[in-house]
């Protein structure tokens, strides 16, 4: 539920949503003008605007650079569906195919009709719920479909029943899937271990725009450090672990402040967090920001970004945004995060569910054991080389063309 600001490289955004202008890197990524246009319909949940939806928004914005027209069908229309409409075509067009419940199959026919009327050549699903209806719609229409794994369905939340149901739906739906995209190598290995053929899984790392807002100051060793956590606050993000680490840092006389940036998933979770803050006695070390529509602007106020996730991370967008903003990252060794952050290079890694490990990592940075400037610049450079929004769109477009070529070859062999 965090919104992207204006994605213009190296500047502070001046409005909420604008398509980025081309940078030198963008210019080198221009598509071959001889490529034929591919029309793709993304099938998404659409009720939030968090990590996966931010991936989808960047794809909608950048895929036209590679001769791909991407539109969206939302089965749970909400915040993301509203934002697509507000963009007036800059992210592609938005369609509604609302589900009344998890096993409501009426959207299958809405998707079928959209494919037939709009000429979509590929369907692209992003969640277990959307995979279920997309698999059937693709079969009815005779078009290929792709599944995008953003996080492991079997360990996506704290509810084991929900995890089992989602994992079952995903596994059954993938039997007819033409190709799987995963956002990290760890998720690719997870898919292969579950029976997806090696040649049917491609890693396309998440990517974000190159936004590096100017800073008013840089931190000094043993001075005051502002550490920020940017997320939709829910149990698996590890806020409680960060609060316990903050108490340890305070007891060790480190002058560290935590900015909590982002909304809470539920009021109950916010209240339990407030109680823990009181219990730990760290009220004086907390700054509450809440929802923001300017993530880079908030990153510019931080000396480091922390993401103490317990599990369920594919490749967190906020980690990449921090790197693009030249802000060192302190995160846990969970799923795909170590693929972006090498310990001691772009940031520091701690063990999940371990306040002591997290506190030690933060202490290493604030006491000057690591060169902040070198770490910040390396994070910025790594993002530019590996995790740009255009690199993600290019990789995704390549998968579409590969799938369509395979279908053409298969159809030709059957004729």
Buried (B, 14 or more C-beta within 10 A) or exposed (E): BBBBBBBBBEBBBEEEBBBBEEBEBBEEBEBEEEEEEBBBBBBBBBBBBBBBBBBBBBBBBBBBBBBBBBBBBBBBBBBBBBBBEEBEEBBBBBBBBBBEEEEEEEBBBBBBBBBEEEEBBBBBBBBBBBBBBBBBBBEEBEBBBBBBBBBBBBBBBEEEEBBEBBBEBBBEBBEBBBBBBBBBBBBBBBBBEBEBEEEBBBBBBBBBBBBBBEBEEEBEEEEEBBBBBBBBBBBBBBBBBBBBBBBBBBEEEBEBBBBBBBBBBEEEBBEBBBEBBEEBEBEEBBEEBEEBBBBBBBBBBBBBBBBBBBBBBBBBBBBBBBBBBBBBBBBBBBBBBBBBBBBBBBBBBBBBBBBEBBBBBBBBBBEEEBEBEEBBBBBBEBBBEBBBBBBBBBBBBEBBBBBBEBBEEEEEEEE
